[in-house]
Amino acid sequence: MSTQTLPWYKEPWPWLVMAGPAIVVVASFITLWLAISSNDGLVADNYYKEGLAINRLLEQDARARALGLAATIRLSEQSGAVRVEVNLDQPIAHSSGREVLHVILAHPTRPGLDRETNLLPDGRGGWRGTVDGLPAGHWHMLLEAPAAGWRLVGEWDRLAPSVKLEPVPGEAAK
């Protein structure tokens, strides 16, 4: 009785043994591609300068609290752009009404998705502008008046039609 032996490549066991390392090699290339193509952006390049800028931000927050400012931003989607309408709850006494406001929509974990724009007065006591290409998700929103030196913050989910912005809570400036 003779048994016929098959060549090694026709046997299932060598392929089964080689499958594990082959899968690991493919997975390592996928991991390498993900690491190179996406920037986590969670570590600041110049953390010292960013730390020094915190004092300026605290002053802006204190100024907004002292003025008693708050704002409502209504966002509506039109042809891929998000329309931003800002109405301050209390008019600014020293403002000429022509001041440009700056709005930043920051993604919590992906700084490459952040969007910002200047808002221009609409002639009715509010400000308007648009933000293009805003993906769905949760956003941190910052509204600031660079000339007046105040800022308001809030969080917005794309499902909500409006967001209320207020100064960062904290102690009054000493």
The 8 nearest C-alpha neighbors of each residue, nearest first, counted from 0:
[[1, 2, 3, 4, 5, 6, 10, 7],
 [0, 2, 3, 4, 5, 6, 7, 10],
 [3, 1, 4, 0, 5, 6, 10, 7],
 [2, 4, 1, 5, 0, 6, 9, 7],
 [5, 3, 2, 6, 7, 1, 10, 9],
 [4, 6, 9, 7, 3, 10, 8, 2],
 [5, 7, 8, 9, 4, 10, 3, 11],
 [8, 6, 10, 9, 5, 13, 11, 12],
 [9, 7, 10, 6, 13, 14, 11, 5],
 [8, 10, 7, 6, 5, 11, 13, 14],
 [9, 11, 7, 8, 12, 13, 5, 6],
 [12, 10, 14, 13, 15, 9, 8, 7],
 [11, 13, 15, 14, 10, 16, 17, 7],
 [14, 12, 16, 15, 11, 17, 10, 7],
 [15, 13, 17, 12, 16, 11, 18, 10],
 [14, 16, 12, 18, 13, 17, 11, 19],
 [15, 17, 13, 14, 18, 12, 19, 20],
 [18, 16, 14, 15, 19, 20, 13, 21],
 [17, 19, 21, 15, 16, 20, 14, 22],
 [20, 18, 22, 21, 17, 16, 23, 15],
 [19, 21, 23, 22, 18, 17, 24, 16],
 [22, 20, 18, 24, 23, 19, 17, 25],
 [21, 23, 25, 19, 20, 24, 18, 26],
 [22, 24, 26, 20, 21, 25, 27, 19],
 [25, 23, 27, 21, 22, 26, 20, 28],
 [24, 26, 22, 28, 27, 23, 21, 29],
 [27, 25, 23, 29, 28, 24, 22, 30],
 [26, 28, 30, 24, 29, 25, 23, 31],
 [29, 27, 31, 25, 30, 26, 32, 24],
 [28, 30, 26, 32, 27, 31, 33, 25],
 [31, 29, 27, 33, 28, 32, 26, 34],
 [30, 32, 28, 34, 29, 33, 27, 35],
 [33, 31, 29, 35, 30, 34, 36, 28],
 [34, 32, 30, 36, 31, 35, 37, 29],
 [35, 33, 31, 32, 36, 37, 30, 38],
 [34, 36, 32, 33, 37, 31, 38, 30],
 [35, 37, 33, 34, 32, 38, 31, 39],
 [38, 36, 35, 34, 33, 39, 32, 40],
 [37, 39, 40, 36, 35, 34, 109, 111],
 [38, 40, 41, 37, 109, 108, 42, 110],
 [41, 39, 38, 42, 110, 109, 43, 108],
 [40, 42, 39, 43, 108, 109, 110, 38],
 [43, 41, 40, 44, 39, 46, 45, 38],
 [44, 42, 46, 45, 41, 40, 49, 47],
 [45, 43, 46, 42, 47, 40, 49, 48],
 [46, 44, 43, 47, 48, 49, 50, 42],
 [45, 47, 49, 43, 48, 44, 50, 42],
 [46, 48, 50, 49, 45, 51, 52, 44],
 [49, 47, 51, 50, 46, 45, 52, 53],
 [48, 50, 46, 52, 51, 47, 45, 53],
 [49, 51, 47, 48, 52, 53, 46, 54],
 [50, 52, 48, 49, 53, 54, 47, 55],
 [53, 51, 49, 55, 50, 54, 48, 56],
 [52, 54, 56, 51, 55, 50, 57, 49],
 [55, 53, 57, 56, 52, 51, 58, 50],
 [56, 54, 58, 52, 53, 57, 59, 51],
 [57, 55, 59, 53, 58, 54, 60, 52],
 [56, 58, 54, 60, 59, 55, 61, 53],
 [57, 59, 61, 55, 56, 60, 62, 54],
 [60, 58, 149, 56, 62, 57, 148, 61],
 [59, 61, 57, 63, 58, 62, 166, 167],
 [62, 60, 58, 64, 59, 63, 172, 171],
 [61, 63, 65, 59, 64, 60, 149, 58],
 [64, 62, 149, 66, 60, 65, 68, 61],
 [63, 65, 67, 61, 62, 66, 166, 60],
 [64, 66, 62, 67, 63, 61, 171, 68],
 [65, 67, 63, 64, 68, 62, 91, 61],
 [68, 66, 64, 65, 63, 69, 89, 166],
 [69, 67, 63, 66, 89, 64, 88, 165],
 [68, 70, 165, 88, 164, 87, 67, 151],
 [71, 69, 87, 164, 88, 86, 163, 72],
 [70, 72, 163, 86, 162, 85, 164, 73],
 [71, 73, 85, 162, 161, 84, 74, 70],
 [74, 72, 161, 84, 160, 83, 71, 162],
 [75, 73, 83, 82, 160, 161, 81, 72],
 [76, 74, 82, 81, 77, 160, 73, 83],
 [75, 77, 81, 80, 82, 79, 78, 74],
 [76, 78, 80, 79, 81, 75, 82, 129],
 [79, 77, 80, 76, 81, 131, 82, 132],
 [78, 80, 77, 132, 76, 131, 81, 133],
 [81, 79, 131, 77, 130, 78, 76, 129],
 [82, 80, 76, 130, 129, 75, 74, 131],
 [81, 83, 129, 75, 74, 128, 76, 80],
 [82, 84, 74, 128, 127, 129, 73, 81],
 [85, 83, 127, 73, 72, 126, 74, 82],
 [86, 84, 72, 126, 125, 71, 127, 87],
 [87, 85, 125, 71, 70, 88, 72, 84],
 [86, 88, 70, 89, 69, 90, 85, 71],
 [89, 87, 70, 69, 86, 90, 68, 71],
 [88, 90, 87, 68, 91, 69, 67, 70],
 [91, 89, 92, 87, 88, 94, 124, 68],
 [90, 92, 94, 93, 89, 66, 96, 87],
 [91, 93, 94, 90, 95, 89, 96, 66],
 [92, 94, 91, 95, 147, 96, 90, 98],
 [95, 93, 96, 91, 92, 98, 97, 147],
 [94, 96, 97, 93, 98, 92, 91, 90],
 [97, 95, 94, 98, 120, 124, 122, 91],
 [96, 98, 95, 120, 99, 94, 119, 122],
 [99, 97, 96, 100, 95, 94, 120, 119],
 [98, 100, 119, 118, 97, 117, 101, 120],
 [101, 99, 144, 118, 117, 143, 98, 102],
 [100, 102, 117, 143, 142, 118, 116, 144],
 [103, 101, 142, 141, 115, 116, 117, 143],
 [104, 102, 115, 141, 140, 114, 105, 142],
 [103, 105, 140, 114, 113, 139, 115, 138],
 [106, 104, 113, 139, 138, 103, 107, 140],
 [105, 107, 138, 109, 113, 108, 110, 112],
 [108, 106, 105, 109, 138, 139, 137, 110],
 [109, 107, 106, 110, 41, 39, 40, 105],
 [108, 110, 111, 106, 112, 107, 39, 40],
 [111, 109, 113, 112, 106, 40, 108, 105],
 [110, 112, 109, 113, 38, 40, 106, 114],
 [111, 113, 110, 109, 106, 114, 105, 133],
 [114, 112, 105, 110, 106, 111, 104, 115],
 [115, 113, 104, 103, 112, 105, 130, 116],
 [116, 114, 103, 102, 104, 113, 130, 117],
 [115, 117, 102, 101, 118, 130, 103, 114],
 [116, 118, 101, 100, 102, 99, 119, 128],
 [119, 117, 128, 127, 100, 126, 99, 101],
 [118, 120, 126, 99, 127, 121, 128, 117],
 [121, 119, 126, 122, 125, 97, 127, 118],
 [120, 122, 126, 123, 125, 127, 119, 124],
 [123, 121, 120, 124, 125, 126, 96, 97],
 [124, 122, 121, 125, 120, 126, 96, 86],
 [123, 125, 122, 121, 120, 96, 86, 126],
 [126, 124, 86, 85, 121, 123, 120, 84],
 [125, 127, 120, 85, 119, 121, 118, 84],
 [128, 126, 84, 118, 119, 83, 121, 120],
 [127, 129, 118, 83, 82, 119, 117, 84],
 [130, 128, 82, 81, 83, 80, 131, 116],
 [129, 131, 81, 80, 82, 116, 114, 132],
 [132, 130, 80, 133, 81, 79, 129, 114],
 [131, 133, 80, 79, 134, 130, 81, 114],
 [132, 134, 131, 135, 130, 81, 80, 114],
 [135, 133, 132, 136, 112, 157, 137, 131],
 [136, 134, 157, 133, 137, 156, 158, 138],
 [137, 135, 157, 156, 134, 138, 106, 158],
 [136, 138, 156, 155, 157, 106, 139, 135],
 [139, 137, 106, 155, 105, 154, 104, 140],
 [140, 138, 154, 105, 104, 153, 155, 106],
 [139, 141, 104, 153, 152, 154, 103, 138],
 [140, 142, 152, 103, 102, 151, 143, 104],
 [143, 141, 102, 151, 150, 101, 152, 103],
 [142, 144, 150, 101, 149, 100, 145, 151],
 [143, 145, 100, 147, 146, 149, 148, 101],
 [144, 146, 148, 147, 143, 149, 100, 101],
 [145, 147, 144, 148, 98, 99, 149, 100],
 [148, 146, 144, 145, 149, 94, 143, 98],
 [147, 149, 145, 59, 146, 144, 150, 62],
 [150, 148, 59, 63, 62, 144, 143, 147],
 [149, 151, 143, 142, 59, 60, 63, 144],
 [150, 152, 166, 165, 142, 164, 141, 143],
 [153, 151, 141, 164, 165, 140, 166, 142],
 [154, 152, 164, 140, 139, 163, 165, 141],
 [155, 153, 139, 140, 138, 156, 162, 152],
 [156, 154, 138, 137, 162, 139, 157, 153],
 [155, 157, 137, 158, 159, 136, 138, 154],
 [158, 156, 159, 135, 136, 155, 137, 160],
 [157, 159, 156, 160, 155, 136, 135, 161],
 [158, 160, 157, 161, 156, 155, 162, 74],
 [161, 159, 74, 73, 158, 75, 162, 157],
 [162, 160, 73, 72, 159, 74, 71, 163],
 [161, 163, 72, 71, 155, 164, 73, 153],
 [162, 164, 71, 70, 72, 153, 165, 161],
 [165, 163, 153, 152, 70, 151, 69, 71],
 [164, 166, 69, 151, 152, 167, 153, 70],
 [167, 165, 151, 60, 63, 64, 152, 168],
 [166, 168, 60, 169, 165, 152, 151, 64],
 [169, 167, 166, 170, 60, 64, 165, 61],
 [170, 168, 167, 171, 61, 60, 166, 64],
 [169, 171, 172, 168, 61, 173, 64, 167],
 [172, 170, 61, 173, 169, 64, 65, 62],
 [171, 173, 61, 170, 58, 57, 62, 169],
 [172, 171, 170, 61, 58, 57, 169, 62]]
